[in-house]
């Protein structure tokens, strides 16, 4: 069995060569994998949640965390090992709602937040098939998972992005690959203008983005040192059709009332929070999650909640243990729905429509135009699924180093 080795530079080059069709192929494979994770059994699939061990973390004396993330599919097993910089101490005042709102501290203020490490892939017989630098891959697979709901949104005219690192980079790039002509405004919000400016400059000038830049696309950067930060922050949040939150923040990035007030509820949004990964870390104010799950007329579309709202997550078990927003909002499993389960309900509804039934018309409206909040802390299964696809593409395109008979 040949072993394919991909450096960070090779992974980056390969990912930048992906076309829209390539992204759709990887997106479909990830969708099916998460569907099996949420609905499968040990008898039917290797992707089921029972076969996915909880990740293990080791914290060093300087606060750096190393994560060990084992996973399995029907065709492979593997493990990602990544190290992350120390998380800052919690901010004691996380509920400020006033005209002088300033962004909370995050790792991005002082050091890189990009996970460094590797992904090892084994085939079904246990033979090594891939060894991949995980830095670029981690950001890419997270953004690809975020795109599962993003692709179904009816309106993506204006996007707000919190953060300017690799996660922000790939959320923007995949969004433009999938829906570029429909996106007119991307507003990047970051503590430091100096850290955000290179991202905007690359999007505007780099040849790697040439095919993605629509003539109608306008980018802005808003940083905390701007005099009218609070006013513009509110404008950007409320005007957004999509909000990508990609920072390891320890306090909410904007006051809850921006979205929970009467004015804030005037439009539906897709809100994707993927930056925080520990119980004390939050990007969204917990009140926003409480408001999302507040019982209301009508019903939502998963087996746990007939009338109340739900928060969409990658893994209920993982988010209940690790997602600061979910923990601090004191949500229970009945108020969460896994994106894989949501896809299952969508499939069932579409089948019913094809057979002449009504299907879940309301579900379609909710996914496409309602308020959908997605929280992810990441799964090793995502890395395994996307990693397999990347290795296959690398072999087809003669990228990387292949050791025969390893």
C-alpha positions as YAML, in Angstrom:
chain: A
units: angstrom
residues:
- id: 1
  name: UNK
  ca: [0.00, 0.00, 0.00]
- id: 2
  name: UNK
  ca: [1.52, 3.36, -1.00]
- id: 3
  name: UNK
  ca: [1.81, 6.14, 1.59]
- id: 4
  name: UNK
  ca: [1.18, 9.72, 0.43]
- id: 5
  name: UNK
  ca: [2.88, 12.51, 2.40]
- id: 6
  name: UNK
  ca: [1.70, 16.11, 2.02]
- id: 7
  name: UNK
  ca: [3.53, 19.12, 3.47]
- id: 8
  name: UNK
  ca: [1.69, 22.26, 4.50]
- id: 9
  name: UNK
  ca: [2.77, 24.01, 1.29]
- id: 10
  name: UNK
  ca: [1.54, 21.06, -0.80]
- id: 11
  name: UNK
  ca: [-1.80, 20.95, 1.01]
- id: 12
  name: UNK
  ca: [-2.22, 24.68, 0.52]
- id: 13
  name: UNK
  ca: [-1.38, 24.49, -3.20]
- id: 14
  name: UNK
  ca: [-3.77, 21.57, -3.67]
- id: 15
  name: UNK
  ca: [-6.61, 23.32, -1.84]
- id: 16
  name: UNK
  ca: [-6.11, 26.48, -3.90]
- id: 17
  name: UNK
  ca: [-6.36, 24.44, -7.10]
- id: 18
  name: UNK
  ca: [-9.83, 23.14, -6.19]
- id: 19
  name: UNK
  ca: [-12.68, 24.13, -8.48]
- id: 20
  name: UNK
  ca: [-16.27, 24.66, -7.50]
- id: 21
  name: UNK
  ca: [-17.03, 21.10, -8.63]
- id: 22
  name: UNK
  ca: [-14.19, 19.80, -6.43]
- id: 23
  name: UNK
  ca: [-15.64, 21.67, -3.45]
- id: 24
  name: UNK
  ca: [-19.10, 20.25, -4.14]
- id: 25
  name: UNK
  ca: [-17.65, 16.72, -4.28]
- id: 26
  name: UNK
  ca: [-15.86, 17.13, -0.95]
- id: 27
  name: UNK
  ca: [-18.94, 18.82, 0.51]
- id: 28
  name: UNK
  ca: [-21.15, 15.90, -0.55]
- id: 29
  name: UNK
  ca: [-18.77, 13.35, 0.97]
- id: 30
  name: UNK
  ca: [-18.63, 15.30, 4.24]
- id: 31
  name: UNK
  ca: [-22.42, 15.63, 4.28]
- id: 32
  name: UNK
  ca: [-22.86, 11.88, 3.88]
- id: 33
  name: UNK
  ca: [-20.26, 11.19, 6.57]
- id: 34
  name: UNK
  ca: [-21.95, 13.49, 9.10]
- id: 35
  name: UNK
  ca: [-25.32, 11.99, 8.17]
- id: 36
  name: UNK
  ca: [-23.97, 8.52, 9.00]
- id: 37
  name: UNK
  ca: [-22.35, 9.87, 12.19]
- id: 38
  name: UNK
  ca: [-25.73, 11.08, 13.47]
- id: 39
  name: UNK
  ca: [-27.94, 8.25, 12.24]
- id: 40
  name: UNK
  ca: [-25.85, 5.13, 11.70]
- id: 41
  name: UNK
  ca: [-25.17, 2.14, 13.92]
- id: 42
  name: UNK
  ca: [-22.13, -0.06, 14.40]
- id: 43
  name: UNK
  ca: [-23.82, -2.66, 12.21]
- id: 44
  name: UNK
  ca: [-24.38, -0.27, 9.30]
- id: 45
  name: UNK
  ca: [-21.42, 2.14, 9.17]
- id: 46
  name: UNK
  ca: [-18.00, 2.86, 10.61]
- id: 47
  name: UNK
  ca: [-18.86, 6.57, 10.76]
- id: 48
  name: UNK
  ca: [-21.46, 6.23, 13.52]
- id: 49
  name: UNK
  ca: [-20.93, 8.21, 16.71]
- id: 50
  name: UNK
  ca: [-20.31, 4.99, 18.70]
- id: 51
  name: UNK
  ca: [-17.12, 4.46, 16.69]
- id: 52
  name: UNK
  ca: [-15.79, 7.99, 17.33]
- id: 53
  name: UNK
  ca: [-13.82, 8.16, 20.61]
- id: 54
  name: UNK
  ca: [-13.82, 11.44, 22.50]
- id: 55
  name: UNK
  ca: [-10.71, 13.47, 21.88]
- id: 56
  name: UNK
  ca: [-8.01, 13.59, 24.54]
- id: 57
  name: UNK
  ca: [-6.23, 16.79, 25.52]
- id: 58
  name: UNK
  ca: [-2.94, 17.41, 27.26]
- id: 59
  name: UNK
  ca: [-2.14, 20.87, 28.64]
- id: 60
  name: UNK
  ca: [1.52, 21.79, 29.13]
- id: 61
  name: UNK
  ca: [2.97, 23.96, 31.89]
- id: 62
  name: UNK
  ca: [2.77, 27.04, 29.62]
- id: 63
  name: UNK
  ca: [-0.90, 26.44, 28.88]
- id: 64
  name: UNK
  ca: [-0.49, 25.06, 25.36]
- id: 65
  name: UNK
  ca: [-3.07, 22.37, 24.58]
- id: 66
  name: UNK
  ca: [-2.39, 19.31, 22.44]
- id: 67
  name: UNK
  ca: [-5.44, 17.47, 21.14]
- id: 68
  name: UNK
  ca: [-5.51, 13.81, 20.08]
- id: 69
  name: UNK
  ca: [-8.53, 13.23, 17.81]
- id: 70
  name: UNK
  ca: [-9.07, 9.58, 16.76]
- id: 71
  name: UNK
  ca: [-11.78, 8.73, 14.23]
- id: 72
  name: UNK
  ca: [-13.01, 6.01, 11.90]
- id: 73
  name: UNK
  ca: [-15.09, 5.62, 8.75]
- id: 74
  name: UNK
  ca: [-16.23, 2.54, 6.87]
- id: 75
  name: UNK
  ca: [-13.03, 2.64, 4.81]
- id: 76
  name: UNK
  ca: [-10.37, 4.09, 7.11]
- id: 77
  name: UNK
  ca: [-9.21, 4.97, 10.61]
- id: 78
  name: UNK
  ca: [-6.86, 7.70, 11.71]
- id: 79
  name: UNK
  ca: [-5.91, 10.37, 14.18]
- id: 80
  name: UNK
  ca: [-5.21, 14.06, 14.05]
- id: 81
  name: UNK
  ca: [-2.78, 15.50, 16.58]
- id: 82
  name: UNK
  ca: [-2.70, 19.29, 16.86]
- id: 83
  name: UNK
  ca: [-1.36, 21.82, 19.34]
- id: 84
  name: UNK
  ca: [-3.03, 25.13, 20.10]
- id: 85
  name: UNK
  ca: [-1.74, 28.20, 21.91]
- id: 86
  name: UNK
  ca: [-2.86, 28.85, 25.48]
- id: 87
  name: UNK
  ca: [-6.34, 30.30, 25.85]
- id: 88
  name: UNK
  ca: [-6.57, 33.62, 27.71]
- id: 89
  name: UNK
  ca: [-8.32, 33.88, 31.06]
- id: 90
  name: UNK
  ca: [-12.07, 34.52, 30.97]
- id: 91
  name: UNK
  ca: [-13.28, 38.09, 30.82]
- id: 92
  name: UNK
  ca: [-15.37, 38.86, 33.89]
- id: 93
  name: UNK
  ca: [-17.60, 41.34, 32.03]
- id: 94
  name: UNK
  ca: [-19.11, 39.49, 29.08]
- id: 95
  name: UNK
  ca: [-22.50, 41.14, 28.92]
- id: 96
  name: UNK
  ca: [-21.74, 44.75, 28.06]
- id: 97
  name: UNK
  ca: [-24.51, 46.30, 25.96]
- id: 98
  name: UNK
  ca: [-23.65, 49.93, 25.43]
- id: 99
  name: UNK
  ca: [-22.54, 52.41, 22.82]
- id: 100
  name: UNK
  ca: [-18.87, 52.06, 23.78]
- id: 101
  name: UNK
  ca: [-18.68, 48.32, 23.20]
- id: 102
  name: UNK
  ca: [-15.13, 47.17, 22.51]
- id: 103
  name: UNK
  ca: [-14.03, 43.71, 21.38]
- id: 104
  name: UNK
  ca: [-12.95, 41.24, 24.07]
- id: 105
  name: UNK
  ca: [-9.43, 39.85, 24.27]
- id: 106
  name: UNK
  ca: [-8.56, 36.75, 22.29]
- id: 107
  name: UNK
  ca: [-5.48, 34.78, 21.41]
- id: 108
  name: UNK
  ca: [-5.33, 36.68, 18.17]
- id: 109
  name: UNK
  ca: [-4.31, 39.77, 20.07]
- id: 110
  name: UNK
  ca: [-0.86, 38.41, 20.83]
- id: 111
  name: UNK
  ca: [-0.09, 35.13, 19.09]
- id: 112
  name: UNK
  ca: [-1.03, 32.77, 16.31]
- id: 113
  name: UNK
  ca: [-4.17, 30.74, 16.88]
- id: 114
  name: UNK
  ca: [-3.58, 28.33, 14.01]
- id: 115
  name: UNK
  ca: [-3.41, 24.68, 15.14]
- id: 116
  name: UNK
  ca: [-0.18, 22.95, 14.14]
- id: 117
  name: UNK
  ca: [0.12, 19.19, 13.80]
- id: 118
  name: UNK
  ca: [-0.60, 16.28, 11.50]
- id: 119
  name: UNK
  ca: [-3.24, 13.82, 10.33]
- id: 120
  name: UNK
  ca: [-2.41, 10.13, 9.96]
- id: 121
  name: UNK
  ca: [-4.68, 7.97, 7.78]
- id: 122
  name: UNK
  ca: [-4.87, 4.16, 7.73]
- id: 123
  name: UNK
  ca: [-6.91, 2.05, 5.33]
- id: 124
  name: UNK
  ca: [-9.44, -0.58, 6.46]
- id: 125
  name: UNK
  ca: [-6.68, -3.15, 6.92]
- id: 126
  name: UNK
  ca: [-4.59, -0.81, 9.08]
- id: 127
  name: UNK
  ca: [-1.99, 0.04, 6.44]
- id: 128
  name: UNK
  ca: [-0.85, 3.70, 6.42]
- id: 129
  name: UNK
  ca: [-2.17, 5.57, 3.38]
- id: 130
  name: UNK
  ca: [-1.65, 9.24, 4.22]
- id: 131
  name: UNK
  ca: [0.37, 11.57, 6.44]
- id: 132
  name: UNK
  ca: [-0.77, 15.18, 6.08]
- id: 133
  name: UNK
  ca: [0.25, 18.46, 7.66]
- id: 134
  name: UNK
  ca: [-2.92, 19.53, 9.47]
- id: 135
  name: UNK
  ca: [-2.51, 23.32, 9.62]
- id: 136
  name: UNK
  ca: [-4.28, 24.31, 6.40]
- id: 137
  name: UNK
  ca: [-6.44, 21.19, 6.39]
- id: 138
  name: UNK
  ca: [-8.03, 22.03, 9.76]
- id: 139
  name: UNK
  ca: [-9.18, 25.46, 8.63]
- id: 140
  name: UNK
  ca: [-10.41, 24.11, 5.30]
- id: 141
  name: UNK
  ca: [-12.47, 21.25, 6.71]
- id: 142
  name: UNK
  ca: [-14.09, 23.54, 9.30]
- id: 143
  name: UNK
  ca: [-15.14, 26.00, 6.60]
- id: 144
  name: UNK
  ca: [-16.35, 23.13, 4.41]
- id: 145
  name: UNK
  ca: [-18.62, 21.93, 7.24]
- id: 146
  name: UNK
  ca: [-19.93, 25.49, 7.71]
- id: 147
  name: UNK
  ca: [-20.81, 25.55, 4.02]
- id: 148
  name: UNK
  ca: [-23.31, 22.68, 4.34]
- id: 149
  name: UNK
  ca: [-25.99, 25.10, 5.57]
- id: 150
  name: UNK
  ca: [-24.51, 28.14, 3.81]
- id: 151
  name: UNK
  ca: [-25.07, 26.50, 0.41]
- id: 152
  name: UNK
  ca: [-28.80, 26.26, 1.10]
- id: 153
  name: UNK
  ca: [-29.31, 29.89, 2.10]
- id: 154
  name: UNK
  ca: [-31.48, 31.94, -0.24]
- id: 155
  name: UNK
  ca: [-29.72, 35.24, 0.46]
- id: 156
  name: UNK
  ca: [-25.94, 35.64, 0.90]
- id: 157
  name: UNK
  ca: [-25.69, 39.24, -0.32]
- id: 158
  name: UNK
  ca: [-23.83, 40.56, 2.74]
- id: 159
  name: UNK
  ca: [-21.38, 38.59, 4.89]
- id: 160
  name: UNK
  ca: [-19.77, 39.63, 8.17]
- id: 161
  name: UNK
  ca: [-16.60, 37.80, 9.19]
- id: 162
  name: UNK
  ca: [-15.13, 38.05, 12.69]
- id: 163
  name: UNK
  ca: [-11.42, 37.28, 12.57]
- id: 164
  name: UNK
  ca: [-8.73, 37.43, 9.91]
- id: 165
  name: UNK
  ca: [-6.80, 34.17, 10.30]
- id: 166
  name: UNK
  ca: [-6.89, 30.93, 8.35]
- id: 167
  name: UNK
  ca: [-10.43, 30.08, 9.45]
- id: 168
  name: UNK
  ca: [-11.68, 33.44, 8.18]
- id: 169
  name: UNK
  ca: [-9.64, 32.97, 5.02]
- id: 170
  name: UNK
  ca: [-11.19, 29.63, 4.12]
- id: 171
  name: UNK
  ca: [-14.72, 30.60, 5.12]
- id: 172
  name: UNK
  ca: [-14.48, 33.52, 2.71]
- id: 173
  name: UNK
  ca: [-12.82, 31.54, -0.06]
- id: 174
  name: UNK
  ca: [-15.30, 28.63, 0.01]
- id: 175
  name: UNK
  ca: [-18.21, 31.08, 0.19]
- id: 176
  name: UNK
  ca: [-16.95, 32.83, -2.95]
- id: 177
  name: UNK
  ca: [-16.29, 29.54, -4.74]
- id: 178
  name: UNK
  ca: [-19.85, 28.38, -4.06]
- id: 179
  name: UNK
  ca: [-21.84, 31.62, -4.31]
- id: 180
  name: UNK
  ca: [-19.44, 34.30, -5.55]
- id: 181
  name: UNK
  ca: [-21.70, 36.24, -7.97]
- id: 182
  name: UNK
  ca: [-24.37, 36.56, -5.28]
- id: 183
  name: UNK
  ca: [-22.03, 38.05, -2.65]
- id: 184
  name: UNK
  ca: [-21.72, 41.83, -2.86]
- id: 185
  name: UNK
  ca: [-20.29, 42.78, 0.55]
- id: 186
  name: UNK
  ca: [-17.81, 41.09, 2.87]
- id: 187
  name: UNK
  ca: [-17.15, 43.03, 6.07]
- id: 188
  name: UNK
  ca: [-14.15, 41.75, 8.02]
- id: 189
  name: UNK
  ca: [-14.19, 42.65, 11.73]
- id: 190
  name: UNK
  ca: [-10.96, 42.23, 13.67]
- id: 191
  name: UNK
  ca: [-9.28, 43.72, 16.74]
- id: 192
  name: UNK
  ca: [-6.24, 44.72, 14.70]
- id: 193
  name: UNK
  ca: [-6.39, 46.44, 11.31]
- id: 194
  name: UNK
  ca: [-2.76, 45.46, 10.70]
- id: 195
  name: UNK
  ca: [-3.64, 41.76, 10.96]
- id: 196
  name: UNK
  ca: [-6.72, 42.05, 8.75]
- id: 197
  name: UNK
  ca: [-5.24, 44.22, 6.00]
- id: 198
  name: UNK
  ca: [-3.11, 41.43, 4.43]
- id: 199
  name: UNK
  ca: [-6.20, 39.24, 4.06]
- id: 200
  name: UNK
  ca: [-8.12, 41.97, 2.26]
- id: 201
  name: UNK
  ca: [-5.12, 42.81, 0.12]
- id: 202
  name: UNK
  ca: [-4.66, 39.16, -0.90]
- id: 203
  name: UNK
  ca: [-8.31, 38.80, -1.88]
- id: 204
  name: UNK
  ca: [-8.10, 41.97, -3.99]
- id: 205
  name: UNK
  ca: [-4.70, 41.39, -5.63]
- id: 206
  name: UNK
  ca: [-3.59, 37.73, -5.50]
- id: 207
  name: UNK
  ca: [-3.82, 35.62, -8.60]
- id: 208
  name: UNK
  ca: [-5.15, 32.77, -6.43]
- id: 209
  name: UNK
  ca: [-8.33, 34.82, -5.97]
- id: 210
  name: UNK
  ca: [-8.60, 36.21, -9.50]
- id: 211
  name: UNK
  ca: [-11.41, 33.90, -10.56]
- id: 212
  name: UNK
  ca: [-13.38, 34.54, -7.39]
- id: 213
  name: UNK
  ca: [-13.48, 38.35, -7.41]
- id: 214
  name: UNK
  ca: [-16.80, 39.54, -8.75]
- id: 215
  name: UNK
  ca: [-16.86, 43.13, -10.08]
- id: 216
  name: UNK
  ca: [-19.65, 43.78, -7.58]
- id: 217
  name: UNK
  ca: [-17.70, 42.52, -4.57]
- id: 218
  name: UNK
  ca: [-16.72, 45.11, -1.96]
- id: 219
  name: UNK
  ca: [-14.59, 44.33, 1.09]
- id: 220
  name: UNK
  ca: [-14.19, 46.42, 4.22]
- id: 221
  name: UNK
  ca: [-12.16, 46.02, 7.41]
- id: 222
  name: UNK
  ca: [-13.44, 47.29, 10.75]
- id: 223
  name: UNK
  ca: [-11.02, 47.31, 13.68]
- id: 224
  name: UNK
  ca: [-11.34, 48.30, 17.32]
- id: 225
  name: UNK
  ca: [-9.12, 51.36, 16.95]
- id: 226
  name: UNK
  ca: [-11.61, 53.04, 14.64]
- id: 227
  name: UNK
  ca: [-13.46, 55.88, 16.36]
- id: 228
  name: UNK
  ca: [-16.95, 54.74, 15.37]
- id: 229
  name: UNK
  ca: [-16.34, 51.06, 16.00]
- id: 230
  name: UNK
  ca: [-19.48, 50.46, 18.12]
- id: 231
  name: UNK
  ca: [-21.83, 52.09, 15.62]
- id: 232
  name: UNK
  ca: [-20.37, 50.33, 12.59]
- id: 233
  name: UNK
  ca: [-20.19, 47.01, 14.45]
- id: 234
  name: UNK
  ca: [-23.95, 47.15, 15.02]
- id: 235
  name: UNK
  ca: [-24.53, 48.10, 11.36]
- id: 236
  name: UNK
  ca: [-22.39, 45.23, 10.08]
- id: 237
  name: UNK
  ca: [-24.05, 42.65, 12.34]
- id: 238
  name: UNK
  ca: [-27.59, 43.75, 11.55]
- id: 239
  name: UNK
  ca: [-27.05, 44.13, 7.81]
- id: 240
  name: UNK
  ca: [-25.44, 40.69, 7.50]
- id: 241
  name: UNK
  ca: [-27.22, 37.78, 5.86]
- id: 242
  name: UNK
  ca: [-24.40, 35.48, 6.98]
- id: 243
  name: UNK
  ca: [-22.11, 35.86, 10.00]
- id: 244
  name: UNK
  ca: [-18.93, 33.78, 10.23]
- id: 245
  name: UNK
  ca: [-17.30, 33.89, 13.68]
- id: 246
  name: UNK
  ca: [-13.76, 32.49, 13.64]
- id: 247
  name: UNK
  ca: [-11.99, 33.82, 16.75]
- id: 248
  name: UNK
  ca: [-10.93, 32.10, 20.00]
- id: 249
  name: UNK
  ca: [-12.64, 34.77, 22.08]
- id: 250
  name: UNK
  ca: [-13.33, 34.60, 25.80]
- id: 251
  name: UNK
  ca: [-16.28, 37.02, 25.72]
- id: 252
  name: UNK
  ca: [-19.08, 37.85, 23.25]
- id: 253
  name: UNK
  ca: [-17.96, 39.66, 20.13]
- id: 254
  name: UNK
  ca: [-21.05, 41.88, 20.15]
- id: 255
  name: UNK
  ca: [-23.97, 42.55, 22.52]
- id: 256
  name: UNK
  ca: [-26.90, 40.13, 22.40]
- id: 257
  name: UNK
  ca: [-29.45, 42.87, 21.72]
- id: 258
  name: UNK
  ca: [-27.97, 43.44, 18.26]
- id: 259
  name: UNK
  ca: [-29.83, 40.26, 17.26]
- id: 260
  name: UNK
  ca: [-32.45, 39.69, 19.97]
- id: 261
  name: UNK
  ca: [-34.14, 43.13, 19.87]
- id: 262
  name: UNK
  ca: [-37.11, 43.84, 17.61]
- id: 263
  name: UNK
  ca: [-34.82, 45.58, 15.12]
- id: 264
  name: UNK
  ca: [-32.32, 42.72, 15.22]
- id: 265
  name: UNK
  ca: [-35.01, 40.15, 14.41]
- id: 266
  name: UNK
  ca: [-36.21, 41.84, 11.23]
- id: 267
  name: UNK
  ca: [-34.32, 39.42, 8.97]
- id: 268
  name: UNK
  ca: [-33.23, 35.82, 8.99]
- id: 269
  name: UNK
  ca: [-29.51, 35.06, 9.21]
- id: 270
  name: UNK
  ca: [-27.15, 32.13, 9.09]
- id: 271
  name: UNK
  ca: [-24.80, 32.52, 12.08]
- id: 272
  name: UNK
  ca: [-21.80, 30.20, 12.19]
- id: 273
  name: UNK
  ca: [-19.65, 30.17, 15.36]
- id: 274
  name: UNK
  ca: [-16.58, 27.94, 15.06]
- id: 275
  name: UNK
  ca: [-13.78, 29.82, 16.83]
- id: 276
  name: UNK
  ca: [-14.27, 28.96, 20.51]
- id: 277
  name: UNK
  ca: [-13.47, 25.43, 21.64]
- id: 278
  name: UNK
  ca: [-13.39, 25.42, 25.48]
- id: 279
  name: UNK
  ca: [-16.12, 25.88, 28.12]
- id: 280
  name: UNK
  ca: [-14.93, 29.37, 29.12]
- id: 281
  name: UNK
  ca: [-14.59, 30.60, 25.52]
- id: 282
  name: UNK
  ca: [-17.49, 32.30, 23.72]
- id: 283
  name: UNK
  ca: [-18.00, 34.31, 20.55]
- id: 284
  name: UNK
  ca: [-21.79, 34.64, 20.84]
- id: 285
  name: UNK
  ca: [-23.56, 36.00, 23.89]
- id: 286
  name: UNK
  ca: [-25.42, 33.09, 25.59]
- id: 287
  name: UNK
  ca: [-28.63, 35.16, 25.45]
- id: 288
  name: UNK
  ca: [-28.62, 34.77, 21.67]
- id: 289
  name: UNK
  ca: [-28.68, 30.99, 22.04]
- id: 290
  name: UNK
  ca: [-31.39, 31.19, 24.71]
- id: 291
  name: UNK
  ca: [-33.45, 33.37, 22.38]
- id: 292
  name: UNK
  ca: [-32.88, 30.90, 19.51]
- id: 293
  name: UNK
  ca: [-34.30, 27.96, 21.49]
- id: 294
  name: UNK
  ca: [-37.11, 29.92, 23.11]
- id: 295
  name: UNK
  ca: [-40.46, 28.12, 22.50]
- id: 296
  name: UNK
  ca: [-42.57, 29.80, 19.87]
- id: 297
  name: UNK
  ca: [-45.46, 29.06, 17.56]
- id: 298
  name: UNK
  ca: [-44.81, 26.68, 14.73]
- id: 299
  name: UNK
  ca: [-42.28, 23.89, 14.99]
- id: 300
  name: UNK
  ca: [-38.74, 23.05, 14.13]
- id: 301
  name: UNK
  ca: [-37.52, 20.08, 12.29]
- id: 302
  name: UNK
  ca: [-35.84, 17.46, 14.38]
- id: 303
  name: UNK
  ca: [-37.11, 14.68, 16.59]
- id: 304
  name: UNK
  ca: [-36.28, 16.37, 19.91]
- id: 305
  name: UNK
  ca: [-38.18, 19.67, 19.59]
- id: 306
  name: UNK
  ca: [-41.63, 19.98, 18.05]
- id: 307
  name: UNK
  ca: [-42.31, 23.60, 18.91]
- id: 308
  name: UNK
  ca: [-39.15, 25.20, 20.28]
- id: 309
  name: UNK
  ca: [-36.19, 26.43, 18.32]
- id: 310
  name: UNK
  ca: [-32.90, 24.57, 18.07]
- id: 311
  name: UNK
  ca: [-29.20, 25.27, 17.70]
- id: 312
  name: UNK
  ca: [-27.50, 23.25, 14.96]
- id: 313
  name: UNK
  ca: [-24.22, 21.61, 16.05]
- id: 314
  name: UNK
  ca: [-21.65, 19.24, 14.61]
- id: 315
  name: UNK
  ca: [-21.86, 16.92, 17.64]
- id: 316
  name: UNK
  ca: [-24.33, 17.14, 20.52]
- id: 317
  name: UNK
  ca: [-22.05, 15.21, 22.86]
- id: 318
  name: UNK
  ca: [-18.97, 17.31, 22.07]
- id: 319
  name: UNK
  ca: [-20.76, 20.67, 22.20]
- id: 320
  name: UNK
  ca: [-22.37, 19.90, 25.57]
- id: 321
  name: UNK
  ca: [-18.86, 19.29, 26.94]
- id: 322
  name: UNK
  ca: [-16.77, 21.87, 25.10]
- id: 323
  name: UNK
  ca: [-18.82, 24.66, 23.48]
- id: 324
  name: UNK
  ca: [-18.75, 27.65, 25.82]
- id: 325
  name: UNK
  ca: [-21.85, 29.24, 24.27]
- id: 326
  name: UNK
  ca: [-23.91, 26.07, 24.71]
- id: 327
  name: UNK
  ca: [-22.66, 25.47, 28.26]
- id: 328
  name: UNK
  ca: [-23.13, 29.04, 29.44]
- id: 329
  name: UNK
  ca: [-26.61, 29.23, 27.89]
- id: 330
  name: UNK
  ca: [-27.39, 26.04, 29.85]
- id: 331
  name: UNK
  ca: [-28.84, 24.28, 26.82]
- id: 332
  name: UNK
  ca: [-29.75, 20.60, 26.95]
- id: 333
  name: UNK
  ca: [-29.55, 17.91, 24.26]
- id: 334
  name: UNK
  ca: [-33.21, 18.47, 23.36]
- id: 335
  name: UNK
  ca: [-32.36, 22.00, 22.23]
- id: 336
  name: UNK
  ca: [-29.59, 20.89, 19.87]
- id: 337
  name: UNK
  ca: [-29.74, 19.13, 16.52]
- id: 338
  name: UNK
  ca: [-26.73, 17.68, 14.72]
- id: 339
  name: UNK
  ca: [-26.21, 18.91, 11.20]
- id: 340
  name: UNK
  ca: [-26.09, 15.25, 10.08]
- id: 341
  name: UNK
  ca: [-29.55, 14.67, 11.54]
- id: 342
  name: UNK
  ca: [-30.83, 17.86, 9.94]
- id: 343
  name: UNK
  ca: [-29.64, 16.57, 6.59]
- id: 344
  name: UNK
  ca: [-31.50, 13.31, 7.26]
- id: 345
  name: UNK
  ca: [-34.76, 15.18, 7.90]
- id: 346
  name: UNK
  ca: [-34.20, 17.19, 4.74]
- id: 347
  name: UNK
  ca: [-33.74, 13.97, 2.77]
- id: 348
  name: UNK
  ca: [-36.93, 12.49, 4.18]
- id: 349
  name: UNK
  ca: [-38.88, 15.65, 3.40]
- id: 350
  name: UNK
  ca: [-37.57, 15.82, -0.15]
- id: 351
  name: UNK
  ca: [-38.46, 12.17, -0.72]
- id: 352
  name: UNK
  ca: [-41.99, 12.84, 0.44]
- id: 353
  name: UNK
  ca: [-42.28, 15.75, -2.00]
- id: 354
  name: UNK
  ca: [-41.03, 13.55, -4.84]
- id: 355
  name: UNK
  ca: [-43.74, 11.01, -3.98]
- id: 356
  name: UNK
  ca: [-46.48, 13.63, -4.15]
- id: 357
  name: UNK
  ca: [-46.66, 14.65, -0.47]
- id: 358
  name: UNK
  ca: [-46.27, 18.12, 1.01]
- id: 359
  name: UNK
  ca: [-42.98, 17.47, 2.78]
- id: 360
  name: UNK
  ca: [-41.72, 19.85, 5.43]
- id: 361
  name: UNK
  ca: [-42.30, 23.16, 3.68]
- id: 362
  name: UNK
  ca: [-41.55, 25.06, 6.85]
- id: 363
  name: UNK
  ca: [-38.23, 23.28, 7.24]
- id: 364
  name: UNK
  ca: [-37.18, 24.37, 3.79]
- id: 365
  name: UNK
  ca: [-38.12, 27.97, 4.59]
- id: 366
  name: UNK
  ca: [-36.22, 27.81, 7.89]
- id: 367
  name: UNK
  ca: [-33.00, 26.42, 6.37]
- id: 368
  name: UNK
  ca: [-33.14, 28.80, 3.42]
- id: 369
  name: UNK
  ca: [-34.29, 32.04, 5.04]
- id: 370
  name: UNK
  ca: [-34.85, 31.65, 8.79]
- id: 371
  name: UNK
  ca: [-32.51, 32.23, 11.70]
- id: 372
  name: UNK
  ca: [-30.13, 29.27, 11.72]
- id: 373
  name: UNK
  ca: [-27.36, 29.18, 14.33]
- id: 374
  name: UNK
  ca: [-24.57, 26.62, 13.80]
- id: 375
  name: UNK
  ca: [-22.01, 25.88, 16.53]
- id: 376
  name: UNK
  ca: [-19.03, 23.63, 15.89]
- id: 377
  name: UNK
  ca: [-16.12, 22.49, 18.06]
- id: 378
  name: UNK
  ca: [-14.75, 20.13, 15.41]
- id: 379
  name: UNK
  ca: [-14.68, 16.37, 14.97]
- id: 380
  name: UNK
  ca: [-11.79, 14.10, 14.06]
- id: 381
  name: UNK
  ca: [-14.24, 12.44, 11.69]
- id: 382
  name: UNK
  ca: [-14.31, 15.63, 9.60]
- id: 383
  name: UNK
  ca: [-10.53, 15.54, 9.24]
- id: 384
  name: UNK
  ca: [-10.60, 11.87, 8.27]
- id: 385
  name: UNK
  ca: [-13.28, 12.33, 5.63]
- id: 386
  name: UNK
  ca: [-11.75, 15.42, 4.05]
- id: 387
  name: UNK
  ca: [-8.23, 14.02, 4.43]
- id: 388
  name: UNK
  ca: [-9.18, 10.92, 2.41]
- id: 389
  name: UNK
  ca: [-10.53, 13.13, -0.35]
- id: 390
  name: UNK
  ca: [-7.40, 15.27, -0.36]
- id: 391
  name: UNK
  ca: [-5.12, 12.21, -0.58]
- id: 392
  name: UNK
  ca: [-7.14, 10.88, -3.53]
- id: 393
  name: UNK
  ca: [-6.88, 14.22, -5.32]
- id: 394
  name: UNK
  ca: [-3.17, 14.49, -4.53]
- id: 395
  name: UNK
  ca: [-2.51, 11.09, -6.12]
- id: 396
  name: UNK
  ca: [-4.56, 11.96, -9.19]
- id: 397
  name: UNK
  ca: [-2.72, 15.26, -9.63]
- id: 398
  name: UNK
  ca: [0.75, 13.95, -8.73]
- id: 399
  name: UNK
  ca: [1.08, 16.23, -5.70]
- id: 400
  name: UNK
  ca: [3.15, 15.27, -2.65]
- id: 401
  name: UNK
  ca: [5.52, 12.42, -1.99]
- id: 402
  name: UNK
  ca: [4.38, 8.82, -2.44]
- id: 403
  name: UNK
  ca: [6.32, 5.97, -0.85]
- id: 404
  name: UNK
  ca: [5.47, 2.68, -2.54]
- id: 405
  name: UNK
  ca: [5.17, -0.43, -0.36]
- id: 406
  name: UNK
  ca: [5.52, 1.54, 2.87]
...
